[in-house]
Amino acid sequence: MNDWKELPLGNFLSFGNGKKRPDTEGLIPIYGGNGILGYTSNNNYDGETIVIGRVGAYCGSVYFENKPIWVSDNALSAKPKDKYNAKFLYYFLKFINLNQYAGGSSHPLVTQTLLNSLEFELCVDPDEQKAIASVLSSLDDKIDLLHRQNKTLEAMAETLFRQWFVEEAEDDWEETTLGNLGKIITGKTPSTKNKEYWGNHIDFITPTDFKNYGKYTFSSERGLSLVGKEKINNIILPKNSILVTCIGSDMGKVVITTKEGVTNQQINSIIINTNLISVEYVYQYLKSIYYLLRNIALGGTTMPIINKTDFSNIETPIPPNKPLKKYNMITSEFNKKILYNTNQIQTLEKLRDTLLPKLMSGEIRVKY
């Protein structure tokens, strides 16, 4: 293929270093190896910029922006040379997985020198690069739109909850404990040394997985085999269980399961008795007491943790049936849309991830 040549990345991209994160606050995103770290009033890059994680766990991770940004000192920047397409090169860097080329075993590192020297066979025709980028960008744009729709729906449900059940709460509302509203379960990890416990029969959810979730769980990085599931059969969580991270820096995050699953010991869960209260109400209530959860966790320990007893004893107000029923009716429509959108997102992501290697290798050719 004349339009595909094996050349160093330095022929296509100009790499630059990031700088120390500024102290000022503003609206300009600050990028590090794991994405947006915060916001500032200054920028050190503008226009189409690829951000590459430079060091550590996120070494080789890749992000794209087309606006003013600040690239911090644990990341590198990349700008296209000549007429080459920035978005195509962003997708190409994602495709090749730069992390595998990082130097250093205990502390992975990528440098400008390394990136400039890496050679790959890739499309060199700017028009075809543009066409490839257009196909992949159209999928990512749709995925981004669906994510934003879900965030809007979640914000609407949260706002309604806050108005009806926090700001307009009455002193005479009944109160009970979380443990009285369902079954509380603390997760458990089967022996990681026993390989027969691990497989893909059932999701094994940990706090690390929460970064991939919005309101609902759909998958996990690891899973248990049927043997592993039977080993901890007494703590299997059904669909519509509420999961709360109860230890460490991720403490206080809340999600709802969409299928049967299990968790590790860093998560407390509640299987709601829906004859007493709705899943949606308890989910929103737990989200609304995020700072209370963290305060409970900090009580007298160096490592923030909420044990099963403290979790079960969390006081929970019970509003009258009429507004609760109305709230559930409204938010059930939101949740149907969120679930539909999320299924669409998964389908589009699968299509994008299938097309990416085929487009980048020339197996599928497109014209602009």
C-alpha positions in Angstrom: 0.0 0.0 0.0 1.7 3.2 -1.2 -0.3 5.3 1.3 1.0 3.2 4.2 4.7 3.6 5.2 6.8 2.5 8.2 8.2 5.6 9.7 9.1 7.0 13.2 6.4 8.8 15.1 8.7 11.9 15.1 7.9 12.3 11.4 4.3 12.9 12.2 4.2 14.5 15.6 6.1 17.2 17.6 6.4 16.3 21.2 6.6 18.7 24.2 6.9 18.6 27.9 4.3 19.6 30.4 4.9 22.0 33.2 4.2 22.2 36.9 0.5 22.5 37.8 -0.4 26.2 38.4 -1.9 27.4 41.6 -4.5 29.6 40.0 -8.1 28.5 39.6 -10.3 29.0 36.5 -12.1 27.2 33.7 -9.1 25.8 31.7 -8.6 22.0 32.2 -5.3 20.8 33.7 -4.3 17.4 32.2 -2.1 14.8 33.8 -1.5 11.2 33.0 -5.0 10.2 34.3 -6.9 12.9 32.5 -8.3 16.1 33.9 -6.8 16.9 37.3 -8.5 20.3 37.9 -8.9 23.7 36.3 -6.8 26.9 36.1 -6.9 30.3 34.5 -3.7 29.7 32.4 -2.9 27.5 29.5 0.4 26.3 28.0 -1.2 24.6 24.9 -4.0 25.6 22.6 -5.7 24.1 19.5 -5.6 20.4 18.6 -3.4 18.8 21.3 -2.8 15.2 22.2 -1.9 14.6 25.8 0.2 11.5 26.7 0.7 10.1 30.2 4.4 10.3 30.9 5.0 8.3 34.1 3.5 5.8 36.5 0.3 3.8 36.3 -1.2 6.0 33.6 2.0 6.0 31.5 1.1 6.0 27.8 -2.6 6.9 28.3 -3.8 9.3 25.6 -6.3 12.2 25.5 -7.3 14.8 22.9 -8.4 18.4 23.3 -9.1 21.2 20.8 -9.1 24.1 23.1 -6.8 25.9 25.6 -5.4 23.4 28.2 -2.6 23.1 30.7 -0.4 20.0 30.3 1.1 19.2 33.7 4.6 17.8 34.3 3.5 14.2 34.5 2.3 14.3 30.9 3.7 15.1 27.4 2.0 17.0 24.6 1.9 16.0 20.9 1.1 18.3 17.9 0.7 17.1 14.3 3.4 18.1 11.8 2.7 19.5 8.3 -0.8 18.5 7.0 -1.2 15.3 9.1 -4.5 14.9 10.9 -4.3 15.3 14.7 -7.4 13.2 15.5 -6.1 10.4 13.3 -2.8 10.4 15.2 -4.6 10.5 18.5 -6.5 7.3 17.5 -3.3 5.7 16.2 -1.6 6.3 19.6 -4.5 4.7 21.4 -4.3 1.8 18.9 -0.6 1.0 19.5 -0.9 1.2 23.3 2.2 3.2 24.2 2.4 1.8 27.7 3.9 -1.4 26.3 6.9 0.6 25.1 7.6 2.4 28.4 11.0 2.1 30.0 11.5 1.1 33.7 10.0 -1.9 35.4 9.0 -0.5 38.8 8.2 3.0 37.5 7.1 3.1 33.8 8.2 6.1 31.8 7.8 7.4 28.3 10.1 10.2 27.0 10.2 12.4 23.9 13.3 10.5 22.8 11.5 7.2 22.9 8.3 8.5 21.2 10.3 10.2 18.4 12.2 6.9 17.7 9.3 4.4 17.7 8.6 3.2 14.1 5.2 2.0 12.9 3.5 1.3 9.6 0.6 3.8 9.2 -1.3 5.8 6.7 0.6 8.8 5.4 -2.1 10.3 3.1 -3.7 13.3 4.9 -7.0 12.9 3.2 -7.3 9.2 4.2 -6.2 10.1 7.7 -9.0 12.6 7.8 -11.5 10.0 6.6 -10.4 7.5 9.2 -10.6 10.1 12.0 -14.1 11.1 10.8 -15.4 7.6 11.1 -14.0 7.1 14.6 -14.9 10.6 15.8 -18.5 10.2 14.7 -18.8 7.2 17.0 -17.1 9.0 19.9 -19.3 12.1 19.4 -22.4 9.9 19.7 -21.0 8.1 22.7 -20.2 11.5 24.3 -23.7 12.8 23.6 -25.3 9.8 25.3 -23.0 10.2 28.3 -24.1 13.8 28.6 -27.8 12.9 28.3 -27.3 10.4 31.1 -25.6 13.0 33.3 -28.5 15.4 32.7 -31.1 12.8 33.6 -29.1 11.9 36.8 -28.8 15.5 37.7 -32.6 16.0 37.3 -33.3 13.1 39.6 -30.9 14.4 42.1 -32.3 17.9 42.0 -35.8 16.6 42.5 -34.7 14.5 45.4 -33.0 17.4 47.1 -36.0 19.7 46.7 -38.6 17.2 47.9 -36.8 15.2 50.5 -34.1 17.5 51.8 -35.2 21.1 51.4 -38.9 20.3 52.0 -38.3 17.5 54.6 -40.6 17.6 57.7 -39.5 17.1 61.3 -42.3 14.5 61.8 -41.1 12.1 59.1 -40.4 8.6 60.3 -36.8 7.6 60.7 -35.2 4.2 60.6 -31.8 2.6 60.1 -30.4 1.4 56.8 -30.3 -2.1 58.1 -34.1 -2.1 58.6 -34.7 -1.3 54.9 -33.0 -4.4 53.5 -30.2 -7.0 53.9 -26.7 -5.5 54.4 -23.8 -7.5 52.8 -20.1 -6.9 53.0 -18.2 -8.4 50.2 -15.4 -10.9 50.3 -12.4 -11.9 48.0 -11.9 -15.6 47.4 -8.2 -16.7 47.4 -6.4 -15.1 44.5 -3.9 -18.0 44.7 -6.6 -20.5 43.7 -7.1 -20.0 39.9 -10.2 -22.2 39.7 -12.1 -19.5 41.6 -11.6 -16.9 38.9 -13.3 -16.7 35.5 -16.2 -15.0 33.8 -19.3 -16.7 35.3 -20.2 -13.7 37.5 -18.9 -10.1 37.9 -16.5 -9.5 40.8 -16.8 -5.8 41.5 -14.2 -3.7 43.3 -13.8 0.1 44.0 -11.5 0.2 40.9 -14.5 -0.7 38.7 -16.5 2.3 40.0 -14.5 4.7 37.7 -16.2 3.0 34.7 -19.7 3.4 36.1 -22.3 6.1 36.1 -25.4 5.2 38.1 -25.4 1.5 37.2 -22.9 -1.3 37.0 -22.6 -3.3 33.8 -19.3 -5.2 33.9 -16.2 -5.6 36.0 -12.5 -6.0 35.3 -12.4 -9.4 37.0 -14.9 -12.2 37.4 -15.4 -15.4 39.3 -15.9 -18.9 38.0 -18.9 -21.0 39.0 -16.6 -22.6 41.6 -15.6 -19.2 42.9 -19.3 -18.1 43.1 -20.2 -21.2 45.0 -17.3 -20.5 47.5 -19.0 -17.3 48.5 -22.6 -18.1 47.7 -24.0 -16.4 50.8 -23.0 -12.9 49.6 -24.3 -13.0 46.0 -26.0 -9.7 45.1 -29.1 -9.7 42.9 -30.0 -7.1 40.3 -30.9 -3.7 41.8 -28.7 -4.0 44.8 -27.0 -0.8 46.0 -23.2 -0.8 46.4 -21.3 1.7 48.4 -17.5 2.0 48.6 -16.6 2.1 52.3 -12.8 2.4 52.5 -10.0 4.5 51.2 -9.9 7.4 48.8 -12.9 6.2 46.8 -15.1 6.0 49.9 -18.7 7.1 49.5 -19.3 6.3 45.8 -22.7 4.7 45.1 -24.0 2.5 42.2 -26.8 0.1 41.4 -26.3 -3.4 40.0 -28.0 -4.3 36.7 -27.4 -8.1 37.1 -26.2 -10.6 39.7 -22.7 -9.9 41.1 -20.4 -10.1 44.0 -18.0 -7.5 45.5 -14.8 -7.4 47.5 -14.6 -6.5 51.2 -14.2 -2.8 50.5 -17.8 -2.5 49.5 -20.9 -2.6 51.6 -24.2 -3.4 49.8 -27.8 -3.4 50.6 -30.5 -5.5 49.0 -33.5 -3.3 49.4 -36.9 -4.6 50.7 -39.0 -2.9 48.1 -42.1 -3.4 50.2 -40.7 -0.8 52.5 -38.9 1.7 50.3 -37.7 2.1 46.7 -34.2 1.4 45.4 -34.1 4.9 43.8 -34.9 6.7 47.1 -32.2 4.9 49.0 -29.7 5.3 46.2 -30.3 9.1 46.1 -30.2 9.3 49.9 -26.8 7.6 50.1 -25.5 9.9 47.5 -26.8 13.0 49.4 -24.9 12.0 52.6 -21.5 11.6 50.9 -19.8 13.8 53.4 -21.6 12.2 56.4 -20.3 8.8 55.2 -16.7 10.2 55.0 -17.0 11.6 58.5 -18.3 8.3 59.9 -15.3 6.6 58.2 -12.8 9.0 59.7 -13.8 8.3 63.3 -10.7 7.3 65.2 -8.8 5.5 62.4 -5.9 6.3 60.1 -7.6 4.5 57.2 -11.1 5.8 56.4 -13.5 2.9 56.7 -17.2 2.2 57.4 -17.7 -1.3 58.8 -20.9 -3.3 58.4 -22.3 -2.3 61.8 -21.8 1.4 61.2 -23.3 1.1 57.7 -26.3 -0.7 59.0 -26.9 1.9 61.7 -27.0 4.9 59.3 -30.2 6.8 60.1 -32.6 7.2 57.1 -35.7 9.4 56.9 -38.8 7.9 55.4 -41.0 10.4 53.6 -44.8 10.0 53.2 -46.0 7.6 50.6 -47.6 10.2 48.3 -44.5 12.3 47.3 -42.3 9.1 47.4 -44.6 7.3 44.9 -44.7 10.4 42.6 -40.9 10.6 42.8 -40.5 7.0 41.9 -42.9 7.3 38.9 -41.0 10.3 37.5 -37.5 8.9 38.0 -38.4 5.5 36.6 -38.7 7.1 33.2 -35.3 8.7 33.7 -33.8 5.4 34.6 -35.3 3.6 31.5 -33.7 6.2 29.3 -30.3 6.0 31.2 -30.3 2.2 30.8 -31.2 2.4 27.1 -28.5 5.0 26.5 -26.0 2.9 28.3 -26.7 -0.1 26.1 -26.3 2.1 23.1 -23.0 3.4 24.4 -21.7 -0.2 24.9 -22.8 -1.1 21.3 -21.1 2.0 19.9 -17.9 1.4 21.9 -17.7 -2.2 20.7 -18.1 -1.1 17.1 -15.4 1.6 17.6 -13.0 -0.8 19.2 -13.6 -3.4 16.4 -13.1 -0.8 13.7 -10.0 0.8 15.2 -7.4 -1.9 14.4 -9.0 -2.6 11.0 -8.8 1.1 10.0 -5.3 1.6 11.4 -3.9 -1.4 9.6 -5.5 -0.7 6.3 -7.7 -3.8 6.4 -10.7 -1.4 5.9 -10.1 1.5 3.6 -12.2 4.7 3.7 -12.2 7.9 1.6 -13.2 11.4 2.7 
